[in-house]
């Protein structure tokens, strides 16, 4: 069963588990969106799917990136051990932040294309843009899950009472409510 079922929201692992759940939600919505064929005018079901995608990604993905950049990344950097660990965390955070901007730019362009399609217009190459977003986000989430989150877990576990860890836990509790 998932760790989130046994880890209380006051434990540093709850923040990491929350990020993992959000990645799963984003990827599930991307897979739904990938099933959308934009080569013909959208029917009512396809328009509804595109509208749900726009609502979800505008609300969830952008907030997720913002929370990572404003709360998680600075906390982990502050608690990383001077030297090689901090340098590694800094390089990884820089890479992930750059990926956020790239993914957000892809999403902004794709959302504009989807809005045109919802209104009955055409938008060439939208299917390719959807596939690009699916691939880029999948790579990004995999990097966060395999590299950043295990490191975050280890670093936050070392300092569960630190103000950085406590701030992350408070943010996670608010997001869970």
N, C-alpha and C positions, 0 to 999 in steps of 0.2 A: 504494500500500500504506500501511497505517496508520503514523503517526509512531512508535508504540510499537515497531514492528519495527526501526527504525533508531536510536532514541534510547536510549542506555544508562541503566540505573537510577541512575547517578550524576549525571545531567544534570537541571537544574531542569524541563525539559519533561516528564520522566517522571512527575512528580507531577500535572501538568495532564492528561496522557494517562490516568493511572490514574483520575482523577475522571471523565473523559469515558467511560471503559469502564464505570465503576460506574453512571453515569447511563443508559447504554445497557442494562445488565442490569436496572435497576429499571424502565425503560420497557417492556422486553420482557415482564417479569413482569406489569406492569400491563395490557398488551394481552392477555395470556393470561387474566388475571382478568376483564377486560372481556367476554370471551366466555362467561363463566359466567352462566347464567340462573338466577336465584334465585326465580322466580315459582312454581316447583313444587318438591316435595321433591327434594333432590339425590340423583342416582344415585351409584354407586361412583366413577365417573370424576370427577364434579363434586366429590365429597367429597375425593378425592385432590388435585385441583387447588386447592381451598380450603385444605387442610392444607399443601401446598407453599407457597402464597402466604403463609400465616401464618408459617411457618418462615422463609422468605426475608426478608420485610419486617421481622419482629421482629429478625432477625439483621443484615441488610445495611443497610436504610435507616436505622435508628437509629444504627448504628455509623458510617455514612457522614456523617450530619449531625454527630455528635459529633466526628469527625476534622476536618471542615471548621471547626467552631467552636473546637475546642481547639488546632488546629495551623495550618491554612491561613490563616484569617482573621487571627489575631494576627500571624503572620509577615508577611503582606502589609501589614497596617496599620503594623507596625514599620518596614518598609522603604520605605513610600510617602514621597514627597517632601512636606515640610511645605507647607501651603497648599492650593491647589485639589485636587491629587491626593489628599492624605490626607483631605480633607473628602468628596470623592467616594467614596473607598474606604469611609470610615466610614458614609456614608449607605447605600451598597450592602450592606455587611455587616449593618447593622441591618435593612434590608428582607429580606435573605435569611434571617437568623436568625428574624425574625417569621414568614416563610413556613414555615420548618422547624417551628415550633411549631404552625402551622395544619395543615400536612400530617400531623404526628404525631398531632394530636387527631382528624383525620379517620380516620387509620389505626386508632387505638385503638378508635374507635366501630365502624368497619367490621370489625375483627378480632373484636370481641364478637359482632357480628351473624353473621359467618361461623361462629364456634364454635357458635352456636345452630343454624344450618342443618346443620352437620356432625352434630350430635346428633339431627337429625330434626325440629327445631322450625321455626317460621316467623319471619320477620323482614321485615315490610313495608318497602318503599322501599330495600331493600339495593342493587338495581340502580342506583338514582339515586345512592347514596353511592359506589358503585364508579365511576360516570361522573364524579362530582365530583372524586374522588381522581385519576383519570386526567388530567382537564383541569388541575387545580391543579398536579399534579406536572409535567406537560408544560410549563406556563407557567414554573414555577420552574426546571426544568432548562434551558429555553431561555434564561432570563435569566442563569443561571450560565454557560452555554456562550458566549453572545454578548457578555456584559458583563464578568463577573468573571474568567473564565479567560484571555481575552486580556490583561487587565490584570495578572493574577497572573504570567503568562508574562513579560511585559515587566519587571515589577518584580523578579521573581526572577532574571532574566537579568542585571540590573544589578548584582546582588550574589551571585554564585554561591558565594562562599566565606563568606558571612555565617553566623552561628550559626543564624539562622532558616531559611535555605535548607538548610543541612546537616541540621538537625533534621527538616525536611520530607522530605528525601531518605532519611534513616534510617528514618522512619516508612513511607515508600513501599516501601523494600527489605524491611522486616519484613512488610508486608502482601502483598508479592509472593511471599514464601517459602512 
